[in-house]
Amino acid sequence: MVTFDSSDLFDSPDSRAFEVDTAIFDVDGTLVDTNYQHALAWYRAFRRYDLTIPLWHIHRAIGMGGDQLIPHVAGEDVARRHAEDLDQAWTEEFRAMVDEVQPFEGARELLAEVKERGFRLVLASSGKQEFVTRFLELIDGRSIADAWTTSEDAEESKPAPDLLQVALAKVSGARGLMIGDSTWDCAAANRLSVPTLAVRTGGFSTEELRAAGAIGVFDSLVDLRRSLDRTPLARPR
């Protein structure tokens, strides 16, 4: 299933709004299948402090970094008292599951085709360096991306736009396009007036992603690659 806002994008009066030179790919949940491991790791981290946060509620916040997720799901008081310890607990819990993580079908092929079409390519993650390094290895990202990011590159994580600003700055990109899997990817991009293409690999519905601002929603990376000519990634403008 593919939904896209404009089948005549490049012939429309507003087409310049979608002219891009840089593709910014989210990593977790978009290129590699991590969202449910993230949710379970956070659940277990909270349980260490006798906090039981329903997994469905945690899942709705995946895409945020820990600085945003903890107060969002557990409240500001918990964040003030336990943020650093919870982040460390999450790291330990996620590290125990990281060997399970695999790339989504078509991830490498999609990146290669976008690069071959002439776009600058940035892999934007707010994850910790040890995990980002591992995930880049899974998709051979270092050999193809022009740049990548980690949590060390931004003061605030999504939905703050810091990471996208850094991603564009690293490649001197003037007009970016976000490719992500969560409503938080869309929210961060919206704050910079950057359009977003979304894939449903993070577990968010088409309706949620469209409501958050995605101009196109795709069931998978394979579907997105097949539809590139109908998107702003048809060619650099």
Buried (B, 14 or more C-beta within 10 A) or exposed (E): EBBBEBEEBBEEEEBEBBBBBBBBBBBBBBBBBBBBBBBBBBBBBBEBEEBEBEEEEBBBBBBBBBBBBBBBBBEEEBBEEBBEEBBBBBBEBBBEBBEEBEBBEBBBEBBBBBBEBEBBBBBBBBBBEEBBBBBBEBBBBEEBBBBBBBBEBBEBBBBBBBBBBBBBEBBEBEBBBBBBBBBBBBBBBBBEEBBBBBBBBBBBEBEBBBEBBBBBBBBBBBBBBBBBEBBBBBEBE
